[in-house]
Amino acid sequence: MLTHYIRSLFRYAGIRTWISLALMVFSGLTQGVGLVMLIPFLGLIGVGGVEGPAGPAAHIGRIFAWFNLDLNLGTVLWVYVGIVAVYAGVKRYQAVLDTRIIYGFTQALRNHLYQSLCRAEWLCLLRTKASDVTHALTDDTQRVGFATQQLLQLGGTLIIAGVHIAVSLILSVPMTLLALACGGGFLLLLRPLNRRAHGAGKVFRSSMNDMYSAITEHLGGMKIARSFSLDAAHEENFRDITNGVTDQMVQFTRVNSATRMYYEIGAAAALAGFFFVAVEIRHMPPASLLIIVFLFARLLPRFSTMQQCVQRIINALPSFQAVLEMEKRFEKSKEPAPSGIVRRVELEKEIRLSRVFFRYDRSRETWALRDVSIEIPARGITAVAGPSGAGKSTLGDLMMGLLSPERGQVTIDGQPLKNGLLHPWRHSVGYVPQDTFLFHDTIRANLLWALPEATKDDIWAALDQAAAREFVSRLPEGLDTVVGDRGMRLSGGERQRIALARALLRRPTLLLLDEATSSVDSESERWIQEAVNEIHGKLTIVVIAHRSATVEEADRIVVLDKGRIVERRAGAIDLNGQWL
């Protein structure tokens, strides 16, 4: 997975990754040159021993002579400041570039996942928890961004460490090899901590997923939870989950901080031994000794930083894997994309379902619809009735092309509802569900969401058809009234009439009302029924319901029970308020 992650990053960033690495190399070299400049500086202020003509100070003197510069204190200080200024400028540019790479890669992951979500089959979306998608699109991708930051930091640390090693080799090969042996030994000894970091990452992600699920479910059922006085139970459950999240973060911090602690202790012991060897055994000149001890003191912590970066990347890999797996699942169930301009389909004759079988889980013999054949005549009203769980909404989803039958077929004027017809047909459907969804925005914005190019006259005409003009006109801000979260500032009947207007604004060929009046009062139901009667004969209407007032005006009534059609009737009959 780590290799896949690195390949994905390089595939996205392309040349920018190599530019970032080149800047790291350049800044590392610049920092190395700045460190080497300390050698003549120490010599000029009287700190240092006698070096031969092949020593570092002699090489620097020849470089100054080649540039026609005097090797004096002023020149050395100016050159040193110039080198640091160049280093700082390059680091600033690199920081901006790295930020573009990090957030760009995160954005690309998020966009690809969201695109796959939007193109996945409806059945796949039904099988996926909304909280899982939210978690993947937010926290998981954010953790991948953090891993990318750590990866770039790891690359920079490796390069800087390489520069330090190179400078150290110039001063003393044996002492440099000793430093590398110490750092490499630490890496090997602490390698088992990487596995613990990965395990902590998997458990942490699972805990975060539980937290997102708890938040989503509580917000979705907040009203009923409050009415049942279950807020305390939700609070306790949420505390338990967040405690788990905290525990896992603390566990990872233990692993990561243990790495730093062991390195700091080991580095101090190694530095003491290094200093003893350099002074008592190697008898290094003071200037070289100061520089190499300085380098040694900076090099060993680099190994600690590298180890911690690796652990943080490994800890975040479960999130990267989860995003890829979800995207792969959506891509596997991808619908065919629309080709060219999508145009409405005019229904001339009928919608027909022929010997249709459908089940949500193909591993079980539980059929939502079994051997269903039905004809929906054009420009008529067809009511589909039956008890809860009879398969009414599944039938509606098949008519809209959201679901595909496992056996049998759905046709529109004789053409199978699939492939090239799928998107034009959906473009021709107006849908009003039982649970009305409205954005926390104005009435105008909620209507224009369905048809952005609609004019003000089109909006008022749709409100007229939906019997909603009167109450919208009475609102203090009219079309610019904000309806609240999910339309909570409106009554249930008003929300449904806005939803009906939104569906009619699309000028649909098929209007499907799925239990659209089951949760409204009798007066609102009468308003909606009158609106449906007004458009009777102008378009095809399918009403899914179980209450008499909604279905008694239908031209045809189809009764479903346990996924089968058990009765067909002519409309305009009294059902005594019962499901058929």
Buried (B, 14 or more C-beta within 10 A) or exposed (E): EBEEBBEBBEEBBEEBBEBBBEBBBBBBBBBBBBBBBBBBBBBBEEBBEEBEEEBBBEBBBEBBEEEEBEBEEEBBEEBBEEBBEBBEEBBEEBEEBBEEBBEBBBEBBBEBBBBBBEBBBBBBBEEBEEBBBBBBBEBBBBBBBBBBBBBBBBBBBBBBBBBBBBBBEBBBEEBBEBBBEBBEEBBEEBEEBBEBBBBBBBBBBBBBBBBBBBBBBBEEBEEEBEEEEBEEEBEEBBEEBBEBBEBBBEBBEEBBEBBBEBBEEBBEEBBEEBBEBBEEEBEBBBBBBBBBBBBBBBBBBBBBBBBBBBBBBBBBBBBBBBBBEBBEBBBEBEBEEEEEEBEBBEBEEBBBBBEBBBBBEEEEEEBBBBEBEBBBBBBBBBBBBBBEEBBBBBBBBBBBBBBBBBEBBBBBBEEBBBEEBBBBBBBBBBBBBBEBEBBBBBBBBBBBEBBEEBEEEBBBBBBBBBBBBEBBEEBEEEBEBBBBEBBEBBBBBBBBBBBBBBBBBBBBBBBBBBBBBBBBEEEBBBBBBEBBEEBBEEBBBBBBBBBBBBBBBBBBBBBBBBBBBEEEBEBEEEBEEEBB
